[in-house]
């Protein structure tokens, strides 16, 4: 299973994940960056075989 996170406001990224077979998954609504900033986020998961857009 692959997991990914996208910023809530980044609709292009979210659409790309969904086109690649990712589906929304439970996860924290806020993501903390290494510099301490917190951003609204959406989590995704992909349970199928690795797609062509992923690297090993």
N, C-alpha and C positions, 0 to 999 in steps of 0.2 A: 504494500500500500504506500502510495506517495502522498505527502501532505504539502500544502502551500498556504501562504498568507498573502492577502492583498489589502491595500488601503480601501476603506469603504468608498471613498470618493473617486477611486481610480477605476472608472467603468470600463475603459479599454482593456485593462489587465484582467478584470473580472470576466469580461466576455471572452477573452482569449483562453482563459482557464476553462470556462464552461465548454467552449468549442473543442478543447483538447480532451474532454471527457471528465473533467473535475466536477464535483458536486459540493454544494455548501455543507460544512461539517461543524459540529460544536467546537467552540474554542473561546478564549477570552475576547471580549469586545474591544479591549484596548491592548496595544502592543507597545512595549517600552524599548526604545532604541538604546544603543550603548551610551549615547550622550545624555540620556535621561528623558528625552522627549517622549511623550505618550501620544499615540496615534490611533484613531478609530480603525478597526480592522475586521476583516471577514476571513474565516478559515475555509479551506477546501481540501477535499481528499479525492484520490483516484485509486480505485481498487483493481483496475484491470492491469494488463501487462504494460510495461513501460512504453510510452509513446515515442514517436520519432523526435519529439521536441525535448526529450530529457537526455541528459548525459549520464553515463555510468559513474 
